[in-house]
Amino acid sequence: MSKKPKTLTVYRYLTGPDDASFCHRVTEALSKGWTLHGGPTLTFDPAQNRVICGQAVIKEVEGVEYTPEMKLSEQ
């Protein structure tokens, strides 16, 4: 009987101003195999007078063990 490789679910929460660069960051993550996890969030930063977006993304990675030192963006 062969052992099934362990699968690690990696989670990231992307944030930034509500502009094209934020959309590009999310699009880049999606193009690298990440998937959206839930809907986007928005809040207003009165000190900067701008809207801040947030979007959670997840990715399933096989054969990787979790460690607190891992760079999630590189998975």
C-alpha positions in Angstrom: 0.0 0.0 0.0 1.5 3.3 -1.0 1.4 6.3 1.2 -0.5 9.3 -0.1 1.7 12.5 0.0 0.7 15.0 2.6 -1.1 18.1 1.3 -0.6 21.4 3.0 -3.2 24.2 2.6 -1.3 27.5 2.5 -3.2 30.7 3.3 -2.3 34.3 2.5 -4.2 37.6 3.0 -3.3 40.2 0.4 -4.0 43.8 1.3 -3.4 47.2 -0.3 -4.9 50.4 -1.6 -7.9 49.9 -3.9 -6.0 50.5 -7.1 -4.8 48.6 -10.2 -1.6 47.4 -8.3 -3.8 45.5 -5.8 -5.7 43.8 -8.6 -2.4 42.9 -10.3 -1.2 41.2 -7.0 -4.4 39.1 -6.8 -4.2 38.3 -10.5 -0.5 37.2 -10.1 -1.4 35.0 -7.2 -4.2 33.4 -9.2 -1.9 32.8 -12.1 0.5 30.9 -9.7 -2.1 28.4 -8.6 -3.7 30.3 -5.6 -7.5 30.4 -5.4 -9.8 33.0 -3.9 -10.9 32.1 -0.4 -14.1 34.1 0.5 -15.0 37.5 -0.8 -12.9 40.6 -0.8 -13.0 43.1 2.1 -12.8 46.9 2.1 -12.2 49.5 4.7 -11.5 53.2 4.6 -8.3 54.6 6.0 -9.1 58.2 7.0 -5.5 59.1 7.7 -4.6 58.3 4.1 -8.0 59.2 2.7 -8.2 56.0 0.7 -9.9 52.6 0.5 -7.9 49.5 1.5 -8.8 46.1 -0.1 -8.1 42.7 1.3 -8.5 39.3 -0.3 -7.7 35.9 1.2 -6.1 33.3 -1.1 -5.3 29.6 -0.5 -3.2 27.0 -2.3 -2.8 23.2 -1.9 0.8 22.2 -1.9 1.8 18.5 -1.8 4.8 17.1 0.0 5.5 20.2 2.1 5.5 20.3 5.9 4.4 23.5 7.6 7.0 25.5 9.5 6.6 29.0 10.8 9.7 30.1 8.9 8.3 29.2 5.4 7.8 32.0 3.0 4.1 31.6 2.1 4.4 33.8 -1.1 7.0 31.3 -2.5 4.8 28.2 -2.2 
